[in-house]
């Protein structure tokens, strides 16, 4: 979900760039800019910062668990090797 205030701010800034002789059309242009920005940004399938941070935390926890499991497997493999006399 895109922050609508940011889109409104950007649309307002774009409409302020409209030449003075088109001042009467500024409001309409601002609405069109806003709609176009919302549509375009919506197609990008962006996530909010909060969603990104949640997924980042999940990934970090998963990586920690994977690292732990890799260490456990390495210990178990070394025990198996010691018991069987094999070398990996």
C-alpha positions, 0 to 999 in steps of 0.5 A: 500500500502506497502512502496517499499523502506522499502521492498527494504531495507529489501530485501537488508539486507536479501541478505547481510546475504547470505554467501560469497561463494554465492556472485554471487547469491546475486543479484538474491536472493535480487530480489526473497526476494523483490518479496516474501516480496511484495507478502506476505505483500500484502496478509496481506491487510495492510493499510498505516499510512495515511489511518489508521490516516484518519479512526482513525479521522473518528472514533473519530468524530463518537464517539463524535457525538455518545456521544452527541446523548446519552446525548441528548437522556438522557435529552429527556428521563428525560423530558419524565419521568418528564412529565409522572411521570415515572422512568427508 
